[in-house]
Amino acid sequence: MYVSMTDMLERASAGHYGVMAINCFNLESAYATIHAAEKANAPIIIDLLMEHLEKHIPREYVLPPVILMAKQAKVEVAINLDHGKSEDYVMDSIEAGFSSVMIDESEKPFRENVQITRRIVEVARQKGISVEAEVGNMGAVKGDHFTQADMYTDPDDAIRFIKRTGVTALALSFGSSHGVMPKDFVPVFDFDIVRKVKEATGIPLVLHGGSGCGADNIKKAIAAGISKVNVGSDVMKAQADAVYAQQQENRAIEYPDLMHGTLQPAMDMVTKYIEISGSAGKNLETM
């Protein structure tokens, strides 16, 4: 069932669990993600990153088949444009058929971020499309540019932003970073940021960079007010590791078999995070 994020995140917020948003790079990862969600009877969000859609296979070729998968799925599936860095691209994505969009102007001055986001919300709301935005800045494991404390979301700014824009959900920076975490490294989260924004606004809040954060951190973040948990790198790493292992065993393996061999590892990783987030069995039809 193809839906927006709005209802699934509102239920997650009320029920104190998280909905997983999996960053999918290709049709195989989208297929595996939806299949894992169906087995767990969990609502799911497919995140399609704007950077991937621009650098690799364009939106007009990727989005339609993923929408078809969503429509035929036995669970609720939202398809969200992840980290939309261009107002024009996000507006075009609304017209292209996304059920949710993220406008990420967090690197711009606060006032400009508010103005652009408000314009997106006004257009999206008329079409029943949910909108995510971000206040604060996220670092990345790549290049050791981890999120630092001075990049964290100012909760007062986040509260003002929500009230001025009317966004469906807001991504906060409170300790996570994008990318695969180094072995045995677990980031330290400032849960007070999440609690303060949640108590003041009540809206669903979003954890980006969930890969490698650890089950305890994710569960505590959800308890503090996170309703959407983004994970991409861990699923992609599971697929990449599967490719490596298969080629080590059989360098002559045919490409279709190689790609097929990435499905189960991706499903296993998505299932793991569904269990951590508490969304198993939370599909609308079972409520």
Buried (B, 14 or more C-beta within 10 A) or exposed (E): BBBBBBBBBBBBBEEEBBBBBBBBBBBBBBBBBBBBBBBBBBBBBBBBBBEBBEEEEEBEEBBEEBBEBBEEBBBBBBBBBBBBBBBEBBBBBBEBBBBBBBBBBBEEEBEEBBBBBBBBBEBBBEEEBBBBBBBBBBBBBEEEBBBEEEBBBBBEBBBBBBEBBEBBBBBBBBBBBBBBBEEEEEBEBBBEBBBBBBEBBEBBBBBBBBBBBBEEBBBBBBBBBBBBBBBBBBBBBBBBEBBEEBEEEEEEEEEEEBBEBBBBBBBBBBBBBBBBBBBBEBBEEEE
